[in-house]
Amino acid sequence: MKILKVLKNGMDFKFDQALKVLCALLVAAQLFL
């Protein structure tokens, strides 16, 4: 059960990081366009 929780936290963290990168790219695109 603990392993699943750690995996879930890891996935959430990776997803959160990806979301931040995506938002940063969108903002950069807005600035350049």
Backbone hydrogen bonds in HBPLUS format (Angstrom, degrees):
<---DONOR---> <-ACCEPTOR-->    atom                        ^
c    i                          cat <-CA-CA->   ^        H-A-AA   ^      H-
h    n   atom  resd res      DA  || num        DHA   H-A  angle D-A-AA Bond
n    s   type  num  typ     dist DA aas  dist angle  dist       angle   num
A0005-LYS N   A0001-MET O   3.11 MM   4  6.43 154.9  2.18 146.4 153.1     1
A0006-VAL N   A0002-LYS O   2.91 MM   4  6.25 159.1  1.96 154.6 160.0     2
A0007-LEU N   A0003-ILE O   2.86 MM   4  6.11 161.0  1.89 152.3 157.8     3
A0008-LYS N   A0004-LEU O   2.84 MM   4  6.06 158.7  1.89 148.6 154.5     4
A0009-ASN N   A0005-LYS O   2.90 MM   4  6.15 158.5  1.95 148.9 154.7     5
A0010-GLY N   A0006-VAL O   2.88 MM   4  6.11 155.3  1.94 148.3 155.4     6
A0011-MET N   A0007-LEU O   2.88 MM   4  6.16 156.6  1.93 151.4 157.4     7
A0012-ASP N   A0008-LYS O   2.89 MM   4  6.13 162.5  1.92 151.7 156.5     8
A0013-PHE N   A0009-ASN O   2.89 MM   4  6.08 156.0  1.95 146.8 153.6     9
A0014-LYS N   A0010-GLY O   2.93 MM   4  6.18 164.2  1.95 150.9 154.8    10
A0015-PHE N   A0011-MET O   2.83 MM   4  5.99 162.6  1.86 152.3 157.8    11
A0016-ASP N   A0012-ASP O   2.82 MM   4  5.95 153.1  1.89 145.1 152.9    12
A0017-GLN N   A0013-PHE O   2.91 MM   4  6.17 158.0  1.96 150.1 155.7    13
A0018-ALA N   A0014-LYS O   2.91 MM   4  6.14 163.1  1.93 150.7 155.3    14
A0019-LEU N   A0015-PHE O   2.88 MM   4  6.07 151.9  1.96 144.9 152.9    15
A0020-LYS N   A0016-ASP O   3.00 MM   4  6.28 153.0  2.08 146.8 153.5    16
A0021-VAL N   A0017-GLN O   2.98 MM   4  6.29 159.5  2.02 153.2 158.7    17
A0022-LEU N   A0018-ALA O   2.88 MM   4  6.07 158.0  1.93 147.6 154.0    18
A0023-CYS N   A0019-LEU O   2.92 MM   4  6.15 158.0  1.97 147.5 153.1    19
A0024-ALA N   A0020-LYS O   2.92 MM   4  6.13 157.6  1.97 147.5 153.8    20
A0025-LEU N   A0021-VAL O   2.91 MM   4  6.17 155.6  1.97 149.3 155.8    21
A0026-LEU N   A0022-LEU O   2.95 MM   4  6.23 154.9  2.01 147.3 154.4    22
A0027-VAL N   A0023-CYS O   2.93 MM   4  6.19 159.4  1.98 152.1 157.2    23
A0028-ALA N   A0024-ALA O   2.93 MM   4  6.14 159.7  1.97 147.8 153.7    24
A0029-ALA N   A0025-LEU O   2.86 MM   4  6.08 155.1  1.92 147.6 154.6    25
A0030-GLN N   A0026-LEU O   2.97 MM   4  6.24 154.4  2.04 146.2 152.9    26
A0031-LEU N   A0027-VAL O   3.01 MM   4  6.33 154.6  2.08 148.6 155.3    27
A0032-PHE N   A0028-ALA O   2.96 MM   4  6.24 157.6  2.01 152.0 157.7    28
A0033-LEU N   A0029-ALA O   2.85 MM   4  5.94 149.1  1.95 149.6 158.0    29
